[in-house]
């Protein structure tokens, strides 16, 4: 028994799994040509040759990536900022969303090619809250972009202008309703 086990181990250690003429072979023999102890060694060698490759690849990949992640520290100048030409193009294409009201959040949005800019604003307790989302879509990836301080000041101005437009639109609607009521009331007064 010990001799058989030793032969099995020797065959497994010296084995070379190859694909010859569409057949998997070990040491030049196909599986059906092997004696029983060689078949066991063949099966083990085949199993070992397939599984460690996957484990070794995962270990290798983790070993390569982990140090890079630990070493990487994003610097201020590495952050992507929106180019001025694209910023100006998006700013010029900003359109208010259909159901904006001055009571809640109001939104402006522009899309040019793969770039999208979405601005939102809200007055809460007399203070303007603003949000801006600027990104580009490259394939399946979304890359968010930052603005410079000057660009941010321009965007806040656009959000405030939208609020002023909404307030003016509201006042005009109220004036139209008041005129409509007055003419309606006046019409009733005359017919009596």
C-alpha positions as CSV (number, residue, x, y, z in Angstrom):
1,X,0.0,0.0,0.0
2,X,2.8,2.4,0.9
3,X,4.5,1.6,-2.4
4,X,1.3,2.4,-4.3
5,X,0.8,5.7,-2.5
6,X,4.5,6.6,-3.1
7,X,4.0,5.8,-6.9
8,X,0.8,7.9,-6.9
9,X,2.7,10.9,-5.3
10,X,5.6,10.5,-7.7
11,X,3.3,10.4,-10.7
12,X,1.4,13.5,-9.5
13,X,4.6,15.5,-8.8
14,X,6.1,14.6,-12.2
15,X,2.9,15.0,-14.1
16,X,2.5,17.3,-17.0
17,X,-1.1,17.9,-18.0
18,X,-1.2,18.7,-21.7
19,X,-3.8,19.0,-24.5
20,X,-2.7,16.8,-27.4
21,X,-5.0,16.3,-30.4
22,X,-8.0,17.4,-28.4
23,X,-7.3,15.0,-25.5
24,X,-6.1,15.9,-22.1
25,X,-3.0,13.8,-21.4
26,X,-0.6,13.3,-18.5
27,X,2.9,12.3,-19.2
28,X,1.9,11.5,-22.8
29,X,-1.0,9.1,-21.7
30,X,-4.7,9.6,-22.1
31,X,-6.9,8.9,-19.1
32,X,-8.3,5.7,-20.4
33,X,-4.7,4.4,-21.1
34,X,-3.7,4.9,-17.4
35,X,-3.6,2.1,-14.8
36,X,-5.8,2.7,-11.6
37,X,-3.1,4.4,-9.5
38,X,-2.2,6.6,-12.4
39,X,-5.9,7.5,-12.9
40,X,-6.0,8.8,-9.3
41,X,-2.9,10.8,-9.9
42,X,-4.3,12.1,-13.2
43,X,-7.5,13.3,-11.5
44,X,-5.6,14.9,-8.6
45,X,-3.1,16.6,-11.0
46,X,-5.9,17.8,-13.2
47,X,-7.9,19.2,-10.2
48,X,-4.7,20.8,-8.7
49,X,-3.8,22.3,-12.0
50,X,-7.1,24.0,-12.4
51,X,-7.9,25.2,-8.9
52,X,-4.6,26.8,-7.8
53,X,-4.5,28.9,-10.9
54,X,-7.6,30.7,-9.8
55,X,-6.4,31.1,-6.2
56,X,-3.0,32.2,-7.3
57,X,-4.4,34.8,-9.7
58,X,-6.7,36.2,-6.9
59,X,-3.8,36.3,-4.5
60,X,-1.5,37.9,-7.1
61,X,-4.1,40.5,-8.0
62,X,-4.8,41.3,-4.3
63,X,-1.1,41.5,-3.7
64,X,-0.6,43.9,-6.5
65,X,-3.6,46.2,-5.9
66,X,-3.5,46.5,-2.1
67,X,-0.2,48.3,-1.8
68,X,-1.3,50.7,-4.6
69,X,-4.5,51.6,-2.8
70,X,-2.6,52.2,0.4
71,X,-0.1,54.4,-1.3
72,X,-2.6,56.4,-3.3
73,X,-3.6,59.7,-1.8
74,X,-5.7,62.0,-4.1
75,X,-4.1,65.4,-4.3
76,X,-6.0,68.7,-4.8
77,X,-4.6,69.2,-8.3
78,X,-5.6,65.6,-9.4
79,X,-9.3,66.3,-9.0
80,X,-11.0,67.0,-12.3
81,X,-12.4,70.4,-12.8
82,X,-14.8,71.3,-15.6
83,X,-13.0,73.0,-18.6
84,X,-14.0,76.6,-19.0
85,X,-15.3,76.1,-22.6
86,X,-17.6,73.3,-21.6
87,X,-18.7,75.2,-18.5
88,X,-19.7,78.2,-20.6
89,X,-21.6,75.9,-23.0
90,X,-23.5,74.2,-20.2
91,X,-24.2,77.5,-18.5
92,X,-25.7,78.9,-21.8
93,X,-27.9,75.8,-22.2
94,X,-29.4,75.8,-18.7
95,X,-33.1,75.4,-18.7
96,X,-35.5,75.5,-15.8
97,X,-37.5,72.4,-15.0
98,X,-41.2,72.5,-15.7
99,X,-42.6,72.4,-12.2
100,X,-40.3,74.8,-10.4
101,X,-41.8,76.9,-7.6
102,X,-40.2,79.4,-5.3
103,X,-41.6,77.6,-2.2
104,X,-39.5,74.4,-2.6
105,X,-36.5,73.4,-4.5
106,X,-36.1,74.7,-8.0
107,X,-33.9,73.1,-10.6
108,X,-31.9,74.1,-13.7
109,X,-30.5,71.5,-16.0
110,X,-28.3,71.4,-19.1
111,X,-26.8,68.5,-21.2
112,X,-24.2,68.9,-23.9
113,X,-22.8,65.7,-25.3
114,X,-21.5,63.6,-22.5
115,X,-21.6,66.5,-20.0
116,X,-24.5,67.2,-17.7
117,X,-25.0,70.1,-15.2
118,X,-27.9,70.1,-12.7
119,X,-28.3,73.1,-10.3
120,X,-30.8,73.3,-7.5
121,X,-31.7,76.0,-5.0
122,X,-34.0,76.6,-2.0
123,X,-34.5,79.4,0.4
124,X,-34.8,78.0,3.9
125,X,-35.3,80.4,6.8
126,X,-34.1,83.3,4.6
127,X,-30.9,81.6,3.6
128,X,-30.2,80.3,0.1
129,X,-29.2,76.6,-0.1
130,X,-27.6,75.6,-3.3
131,X,-26.4,72.3,-4.9
132,X,-24.6,71.6,-8.2
133,X,-24.0,68.3,-9.8
134,X,-21.7,68.4,-12.9
135,X,-20.5,65.2,-14.4
136,X,-19.5,63.5,-17.6
137,X,-20.4,59.9,-18.7
138,X,-17.6,57.9,-20.3
139,X,-18.8,54.5,-21.3
140,X,-20.3,52.9,-18.2
141,X,-18.5,55.3,-15.9
142,X,-19.7,58.6,-14.4
143,X,-17.0,61.1,-13.6
144,X,-18.1,64.0,-11.3
145,X,-16.4,67.3,-12.0
146,X,-15.5,70.2,-9.6
147,X,-15.8,73.9,-10.3
148,X,-13.4,76.7,-9.6
149,X,-14.4,79.4,-7.1
150,X,-15.3,81.8,-10.0
151,X,-17.4,79.2,-11.7
152,X,-19.2,78.4,-8.5
153,X,-20.0,82.1,-8.0
154,X,-21.5,82.2,-11.5
155,X,-23.6,79.1,-10.7
156,X,-25.0,80.7,-7.5
157,X,-25.9,83.7,-9.5
158,X,-27.8,81.5,-12.0
159,X,-29.7,79.9,-9.2
160,X,-30.6,83.3,-7.7
161,X,-31.7,84.5,-11.1
162,X,-34.0,81.5,-11.4
163,X,-35.5,82.3,-8.0
164,X,-36.1,85.9,-9.0
165,X,-37.7,84.8,-12.3
166,X,-40.0,82.4,-10.3
167,X,-41.0,85.2,-7.9
168,X,-41.8,87.6,-10.8
169,X,-43.8,84.9,-12.6
170,X,-45.8,84.3,-9.4
171,X,-46.5,88.1,-9.0
172,X,-47.6,88.3,-12.6
173,X,-50.0,85.3,-12.1
174,X,-51.4,87.0,-8.9
175,X,-51.9,90.3,-10.8
176,X,-53.7,88.4,-13.6
177,X,-55.9,86.6,-11.1
178,X,-56.7,89.9,-9.3
179,X,-57.6,91.6,-12.7
180,X,-59.7,88.6,-13.6
181,X,-61.6,88.7,-10.3
182,X,-62.1,92.5,-10.5
183,X,-63.5,92.2,-14.0
184,X,-65.7,89.3,-12.9
185,X,-66.9,91.2,-9.8
186,X,-67.4,94.4,-11.8
187,X,-69.5,92.4,-14.3
188,X,-71.7,91.1,-11.6
189,X,-72.0,94.6,-10.1
190,X,-73.2,96.1,-13.4
191,X,-75.8,93.4,-14.1
192,X,-77.5,93.8,-10.7
